[in-house]
Amino acid sequence: MRLICFFAFFLLAACGSYKKNIMFKATDRAQPEVFERAAAAAEKNYLIQKNDLLTINVFSNKGERIIDPNPELSNSNLANVNTQQVQQFNYLVELNGIVKFPVIGEIKVEGLTLRQAEELTQKEYSKYFKEPFTVINFVNKRVTVLGAPGGLVIPLTNQNVTVMEVLALARGLSNDAKADNIKLIRHERVYQLDFSTIEGYRKSNMLVEPGDIIYVEPIRRPLVEGLRDNFIVVSLVVSLTTLIVLIRTLK
């Protein structure tokens, strides 16, 4: 009778701790129109925002230095361009949307795509260089992956990256991950994705946006989790039970 009561207590304790660490309940299920709207919103070039970090490289003569196959025949100072260490600087977009670049100074870039910012800076640098060619890139665009793969921050080195590509960069889905319950958190919305079937993958493989959170729900094991969460109580009960049985045996 006491053993039955103990197991009943243990099951209640296990149920009490079960799914306590599940995060991000979905507000949108796998509806095609929902994902189509989200994909259409994400399928565009990233816009420069406040607190973005940018890099810029400036070349003269329409970028001739980048593709010159015979640098030794042109300016002798460029002969060792591939062997010299070039230090890369990051430039912060301030809260007013302005970034300060070398030579040309402050320029408002918030809300522009990288291509638009390059055109703008080329125009400004043309005051100082002959036919300038600029290359601007993001440094701090990223996506956070939580859940079964662990806590990872994946930098977005390319634009229009899919959820599957982010999961691949996060070492994929382990045996402890639920492929049919992946959540993408974007601003105030939570989208539930299903990668357990080909059809679910086709519908759910959305494009990510900077700042998205991808949560892969782990597989739940109630008995193991109950033992882990209530280990001290279980150990105490087992020890007392053993002691009582031992005392009664000695009588």
PEDA-V562704 format. One record per residue. N is the residue number from 0. RES is the residue in one letter. SS is DSSP state (alpha for helix, beta for strand, coil for the rest). OMEGA is omega as a letter, one per 30 degrees, with the letter a starting at -180 (NA if undefined). Layout:
# PEDA-V562704
<<N | RES | SS | OMEGA> <N | RES | SS | OMEGA>>
This chain:
# PEDA-V562704
<<0 | M | coil | l> <1 | R | alpha | l> <2 | L | alpha | l> <3 | I | alpha | l> <4 | C | alpha | l> <5 | F | alpha | a> <6 | F | alpha | l> <7 | A | alpha | l> <8 | F | alpha | a> <9 | F | alpha | l> <10 | L | alpha | l> <11 | L | alpha | l> <12 | A | alpha | l> <13 | A | alpha | l> <14 | C | alpha | l> <15 | G | alpha | a> <16 | S | alpha | a> <17 | Y | coil | l> <18 | K | coil | l> <19 | K | coil | a> <20 | N | coil | l> <21 | I | coil | a> <22 | M | coil | l> <23 | F | coil | l> <24 | K | coil | a> <25 | A | coil | l> <26 | T | coil | l> <27 | D | beta | l> <28 | R | coil | a> <29 | A | coil | l> <30 | Q | coil | a> <31 | P | alpha | a> <32 | E | alpha | l> <33 | V | alpha | a> <34 | F | alpha | l> <35 | E | alpha | l> <36 | R | alpha | l> <37 | A | alpha | l> <38 | A | alpha | l> <39 | A | alpha | l> <40 | A | alpha | a> <41 | A | alpha | a> <42 | E | coil | l> <43 | K | coil | l> <44 | N | coil | l> <45 | Y | coil | l> <46 | L | coil | l> <47 | I | coil | a> <48 | Q | coil | l> <49 | K | coil | l> <50 | N | coil | l> <51 | D | coil | l> <52 | L | beta | a> <53 | L | beta | l> <54 | T | beta | l> <55 | I | beta | l> <56 | N | beta | a> <57 | V | beta | l> <58 | F | beta | l> <59 | S | coil | l> <60 | N | alpha | l> <61 | K | alpha | l> <62 | G | alpha | a> <63 | E | alpha | a> <64 | R | alpha | a> <65 | I | alpha | a> <66 | I | alpha | a> <67 | D | coil | a> <68 | P | coil | a> <69 | N | coil | a> <70 | P | alpha | a> <71 | E | alpha | l> <72 | L | alpha | l> <73 | S | coil | a> <74 | N | coil | a> <75 | S | alpha | l> <76 | N | alpha | a> <77 | L | alpha | a> <78 | A | coil | a> <79 | N | coil | a> <80 | V | coil | a> <81 | N | coil | a> <82 | T | coil | a> <83 | Q | coil | l> <84 | Q | coil | a> <85 | V | coil | a> <86 | Q | coil | a> <87 | Q | coil | l> <88 | F | coil | l> <89 | N | coil | a> <90 | Y | beta | a> <91 | L | beta | l> <92 | V | coil | a> <93 | E | coil | a> <94 | L | coil | l> <95 | N | coil | l> <96 | G | coil | a> <97 | I | beta | l> <98 | V | beta | a> <99 | K | beta | l> <100 | F | beta | l> <101 | P | coil | l> <102 | V | coil | a> <103 | I | coil | l> <104 | G | beta | a> <105 | E | beta | l> <106 | I | beta | l> <107 | K | beta | a> <108 | V | coil | a> <109 | E | coil | l> <110 | G | coil | l> <111 | L | coil | l> <112 | T | coil | l> <113 | L | alpha | a> <114 | R | alpha | l> <115 | Q | alpha | l> <116 | A | alpha | l> <117 | E | alpha | l> <118 | E | alpha | a> <119 | L | alpha | a> <120 | T | alpha | l> <121 | Q | alpha | l> <122 | K | alpha | a> <123 | E | alpha | a> <124 | Y | alpha | l> <125 | S | coil | l> <126 | K | coil | a> <127 | Y | coil | a> <128 | F | coil | l> <129 | K | coil | l> <130 | E | coil | a> <131 | P | coil | l> <132 | F | beta | a> <133 | T | beta | l> <134 | V | beta | a> <135 | I | beta | l> <136 | N | beta | l> <137 | F | beta | l> <138 | V | coil | a> <139 | N | coil | l> <140 | K | coil | a> <141 | R | beta | l> <142 | V | beta | l> <143 | T | beta | l> <144 | V | beta | a> <145 | L | beta | l> <146 | G | beta | a> <147 | A | coil | l> <148 | P | coil | a> <149 | G | coil | l> <150 | G | coil | a> <151 | L | beta | l> <152 | V | beta | a> <153 | I | beta | l> <154 | P | beta | l> <155 | L | coil | l> <156 | T | coil | l> <157 | N | coil | l> <158 | Q | coil | a> <159 | N | coil | l> <160 | V | coil | a> <161 | T | beta | l> <162 | V | alpha | a> <163 | M | alpha | l> <164 | E | alpha | l> <165 | V | alpha | l> <166 | L | alpha | l> <167 | A | alpha | l> <168 | L | alpha | l> <169 | A | coil | l> <170 | R | coil | l> <171 | G | coil | a> <172 | L | coil | l> <173 | S | coil | l> <174 | N | coil | l> <175 | D | coil | a> <176 | A | beta | l> <177 | K | beta | a> <178 | A | beta | a> <179 | D | beta | a> <180 | N | beta | l> <181 | I | beta | a> <182 | K | beta | l> <183 | L | beta | a> <184 | I | beta | a> <185 | R | beta | a> <186 | H | coil | a> <187 | E | coil | a> <188 | R | beta | l> <189 | V | beta | l> <190 | Y | beta | l> <191 | Q | beta | a> <192 | L | beta | a> <193 | D | coil | l> <194 | F | coil | a> <195 | S | coil | l> <196 | T | coil | l> <197 | I | alpha | l> <198 | E | alpha | l> <199 | G | alpha | l> <200 | Y | alpha | a> <201 | R | alpha | a> <202 | K | alpha | a> <203 | S | alpha | a> <204 | N | coil | a> <205 | M | coil | l> <206 | L | beta | a> <207 | V | coil | l> <208 | E | coil | l> <209 | P | coil | a> <210 | G | coil | l> <211 | D | coil | l> <212 | I | beta | l> <213 | I | beta | a> <214 | Y | beta | l> <215 | V | beta | a> <216 | E | beta | l> <217 | P | beta | l> <218 | I | coil | a> <219 | R | coil | l> <220 | R | coil | a> <221 | P | alpha | a> <222 | L | alpha | a> <223 | V | alpha | a> <224 | E | alpha | l> <225 | G | alpha | l> <226 | L | alpha | a> <227 | R | alpha | a> <228 | D | alpha | a> <229 | N | coil | a> <230 | F | alpha | a> <231 | I | alpha | a> <232 | V | alpha | l> <233 | V | alpha | l> <234 | S | alpha | a> <235 | L | alpha | a> <236 | V | alpha | l> <237 | V | alpha | l> <238 | S | alpha | l> <239 | L | alpha | l> <240 | T | alpha | l> <241 | T | alpha | a> <242 | L | alpha | l> <243 | I | alpha | l> <244 | V | alpha | a> <245 | L | alpha | l> <246 | I | alpha | a> <247 | R | alpha | l> <248 | T | alpha | a> <249 | L | alpha | a> <250 | K | coil | NA>>
